[in-house]
Amino acid sequence: MTVALDPIAARAVARGMSMIGNSLYDQAFAWRSRLDELDLTGHGFAGRRALEESAEELWRNAAFLTLTADRLTDADITPLDATDLWRLASGVEGRHGAFGVVRDLLGASPDGGDLGGVFDGELRRPLHVFGTDPVSRARSLVGRLLADLSDPMQIRQDEFAVVQLADDRYIVVLPGVTDLSSPDLFLSDEHRSVRDLDQYAVPSSRSSSVADNRYASLVWEALRARGVPDGSELMIVGHSFGADTALDLAADPTFNGEQYTVTHVVAAGYHSQPQLPDVVAGTDVLVLQNNRDAAVIVEGLGHSNAAGSVTERANALSDALRFDVVGAVGHVVDAVRHDAGTVVDAGGFLVDHADELADITLGTIQHDWTVAQGAALDLLVLDPGVRRNGDHVVDVFEGGGDGVGHHPSNYIDHVADVDHPDVVAFLASISAQGYDADGALVAVDVSVPES
């Protein structure tokens, strides 16, 4: 028996199925918050679970249709039978660990995350890419993934996402910290997410090593636990702490070289420049920084010579109190080195920002606080422009102010319009590598296990 399939119609049907699945999933979560109010805790649970399962089945069928359509229109994709395509359409989902069966019966995790369930994978809204040329498709891809980073219905606070494409090719999507706007000391009592500011993001900012980044190490373990095959090609998209984690993984020669091949990294909303020299050769990186992003500005100040002087003196005092004379002397020498760098930085700063400093002085003398305040803000914003950093591209752009410039929406708007040749070439290379395809998206739990 011969089966005919129109790829264009199949993709249209698949996207319609995804939209219906999204609606059912949203309704299921609306029910969750009202079961007690409606006195439906018994039958309501079964109804809510049925909605979730219906949404997941629609998403799975949508991914199956688009994967099938891709194989009919792209001669470079390896043909697969229906069984293999259905496996790809389910992504890397599935419960993990001793209590996986129980958790599966309870259904999708709460939208705020939950305790336990480390490495569990839940199917979410599949990836659909739009556009008629490689660059527009890459824009669509990156924009969609950046949107997922801030959508709790797609990626909970204790999760990251994995998109499974064809032929052992995956996209890893890494959101940032969960407690930036409302700092919470220690791990959250609600979800123990590894995406924690004070526990893991701050220590990780000091190096490009996976050993210093618990988020990176858990993502690595999760990819193995979820069966991502050795030798797979990966693209990693990260925002904030997720961008830091993406580059830490890309800089590890065991992760990026021996086990997987990271071909592309999109690092948004992080002071990534110090990490770029450590990235394994052969990986292309695009750094995106909104010049008004307060988090990036603060991170940059933390890497300055002035900050280094303070840190080294504190370390010297700590060593001296432990009677570690050699260590204390080493930190003093490093502090002096940073002092010299601070003088050089200050000289360059005075030259580069002479106009702003003059406006602050004049505004203060004349009590024109609007002028003084405006000039002070100009001192803090990053200098826009696209620059090469070795083989990598750093794009500092004049963007919006949502979430003090840090929200992914500022980055989505920029990716949709940026026309600099270096950035456009990077986007084209994403499509050339085969990432501009529809695929199954699974959110993977990375709650820190209780010791």
Disulfide bonds with the S-S distance in Angstrom:
none
